[in-house]
Amino acid sequence: MAIRTATKSQAFIIMTILTLSSLTISTAKETVYELLPKYGLPSGLLPNTVTDYTLSDDGRFVVVLEKPCYVKFDYLVYYESTITGKLSYGSITNLKGIQVQSLFIWFNVDEIRVDLPPSNNIYFTVGIINKKLNVDQFKTVRSCRKSLSSSPCHGNGIRSSSLDLHNCVRFDQ
């Protein structure tokens, strides 16, 4: 009789461990790169240095990068270490923390959206200007670089703008 009690106890412990293990697996946080396509957006909108993100029920999000950096698409893009906005299906609005360089001037990207139903286009809103680009360049997650030779601070790891849109940031500290 003692053997049966021990077997039932062992079975109970094993079932408890399996149940807890399955709960842990099912609640594991997906990466931001897995999350973006679920909202109809390409995973390569953010660089490969995302360390964490939060997403609230109303779509507001915060993405944290290891450090500020640049990524070269058709245009040079600068990512601050913290990016915020509101995520909804097919768009990111109220965006803060991403800038794009055009004619040696840096502009804040305010909104990103894709066509619904999906097409080969993605749209970036900078102030009152909308720029249509091919979405293919944003499908692959790109490596983040601390500076590029085309940086307005001439590759020395700092940034500036003649319009004072943002201050230079040192990356080597």
Secondary structure, DSSP 8 states (H G I E B T S, - for coil): -HHHHHHHHHHHHHHHHHHHHHHHHHT----HHHHHHHTT--GGGS-TTEEEEEE-TTSEEEEEESS-EEEESSSEEEEEEEEEEEEETTEEEEEEEEEEEETTEEEE--EEEE-SS--SEEEEEETTEEEEEEGGGGSS----BS--TTSTTTTSS----TT-SS----S--
